[in-house]
Amino acid sequence: MVSIGSKIKYLRERNNISQKDFAKKIGVSNTVLSRYESGDRKPDYDTLQLIADYFEVSTDYLLGRTQNLEIISQDDEADFQAFANNPELNTFYKELPESDEEAVKRLREIWEIIKADYNK
């Protein structure tokens, strides 16, 4: 499992922001950020949310609960759940709750295609 610290470091480097500059952006010292990235310390809830907001990822991503970097809006999630729970479509995905994360991701991609076609 990838640690919070390594995800923070990955996102920071991916966005070409120095440790010093990012520490300033989230209101912590460079030393504290260094300790987050090394795994010696974990950010508190408010700091975790600041980090997630800055990089536009979910706190679930930072916490390792998902590997999906995208933030899904509540409206999109509600639409997807309505689609996924439609009894007429049940034969296609009645095994969804037992499916792995990759299968759910693929179903979400299909949903995005359907939604895009519907909104044309």
C-alpha positions as CSV (number, residue, x, y, z in Angstrom):
1,M,0.0,0.0,0.0
2,V,1.3,3.4,-1.0
3,S,1.6,5.9,1.9
4,I,0.0,9.3,2.2
5,G,3.4,10.8,2.2
6,S,4.5,9.2,-1.0
7,K,1.3,10.3,-2.7
8,I,1.8,13.9,-1.5
9,K,5.4,13.8,-2.8
10,Y,4.2,12.2,-6.1
11,L,1.6,14.9,-6.6
12,R,3.9,17.7,-5.7
13,E,6.6,16.5,-8.1
14,R,4.1,15.9,-10.8
15,N,2.9,19.5,-10.5
16,N,6.5,20.8,-10.4
17,I,6.2,22.5,-7.1
18,S,9.0,22.6,-4.6
19,Q,8.7,21.3,-1.1
20,K,9.2,24.8,0.2
21,D,6.6,26.4,-2.0
22,F,4.0,23.7,-1.4
23,A,4.6,23.9,2.4
24,K,3.9,27.6,2.2
25,K,0.7,27.0,0.1
26,I,-0.8,24.6,2.7
27,G,0.4,26.6,5.7
28,V,3.0,24.2,7.2
29,S,6.7,24.4,7.6
30,N,9.1,22.8,5.1
31,T,10.2,20.4,7.9
32,V,6.6,19.3,8.6
33,L,5.9,18.7,4.9
34,S,9.2,16.7,4.7
35,R,8.0,14.6,7.6
36,Y,4.6,14.0,5.8
37,E,6.4,12.9,2.7
38,S,8.8,10.6,4.6
39,G,5.9,9.0,6.6
40,D,7.2,10.2,10.0
41,R,4.1,12.3,10.4
42,K,0.6,12.4,9.0
43,P,-1.4,15.5,8.2
44,D,-4.4,16.4,10.3
45,Y,-7.8,16.5,8.7
46,D,-7.8,20.2,7.7
47,T,-4.4,19.9,6.1
48,L,-5.3,16.7,4.3
49,Q,-8.3,18.5,2.8
50,L,-6.1,21.5,1.8
51,I,-3.7,19.1,0.1
52,A,-6.6,17.3,-1.7
53,D,-8.1,20.6,-2.8
54,Y,-4.8,22.0,-4.0
55,F,-4.1,18.9,-6.2
56,E,-7.8,18.4,-7.1
57,V,-7.9,14.9,-5.8
58,S,-10.1,13.2,-3.2
59,T,-9.0,12.6,0.3
60,D,-9.9,9.0,-0.4
61,Y,-7.1,9.0,-3.0
62,L,-4.6,10.4,-0.5
63,L,-5.7,7.9,2.2
64,G,-5.3,5.0,-0.2
65,R,-9.0,4.1,-0.4
66,T,-9.0,4.6,-4.2
67,Q,-6.4,4.9,-6.9
68,N,-8.7,7.2,-8.9
69,L,-7.2,10.7,-9.1
70,E,-10.4,12.3,-10.3
71,I,-12.8,14.0,-8.0
72,I,-16.4,12.9,-8.7
73,S,-19.0,15.5,-7.9
74,Q,-22.0,14.6,-5.8
75,D,-24.3,15.2,-8.7
76,D,-22.3,12.9,-11.0
77,E,-22.1,10.3,-8.3
78,A,-25.9,10.5,-7.8
79,D,-26.5,10.2,-11.5
80,F,-24.1,7.2,-11.7
81,Q,-25.8,5.5,-8.8
82,A,-29.2,6.0,-10.3
83,F,-27.9,4.4,-13.5
84,A,-26.2,1.6,-11.7
85,N,-29.3,0.8,-9.7
86,N,-31.8,0.8,-12.5
87,P,-33.7,-2.5,-12.4
88,E,-33.9,-2.6,-16.2
89,L,-30.1,-2.8,-16.4
90,N,-29.7,-5.2,-13.5
91,T,-28.8,-8.1,-15.7
92,F,-25.7,-6.3,-16.9
93,Y,-24.2,-5.5,-13.6
94,K,-26.0,-7.4,-10.8
95,E,-22.5,-8.6,-9.8
96,L,-21.3,-5.0,-9.4
97,P,-21.0,-5.0,-5.6
98,E,-18.7,-8.0,-5.8
99,S,-16.7,-6.6,-8.6
100,D,-13.2,-5.3,-8.2
101,E,-12.3,-1.6,-8.5
102,E,-11.2,-2.0,-12.2
103,A,-14.7,-3.3,-13.2
104,V,-16.4,-0.4,-11.4
105,K,-14.1,2.0,-13.1
106,R,-14.9,0.5,-16.5
107,L,-18.6,0.8,-15.8
108,R,-18.2,4.4,-14.8
109,E,-16.3,5.1,-18.1
110,I,-19.3,3.5,-20.0
111,W,-21.6,5.7,-18.0
112,E,-19.6,8.8,-19.0
113,I,-19.9,7.9,-22.7
114,I,-23.7,7.4,-22.3
115,K,-24.1,10.6,-20.5
116,A,-22.0,12.5,-23.1
117,D,-24.2,11.1,-25.9
118,Y,-27.4,12.0,-24.0
119,N,-26.3,15.6,-23.4
120,K,-25.5,16.3,-27.0
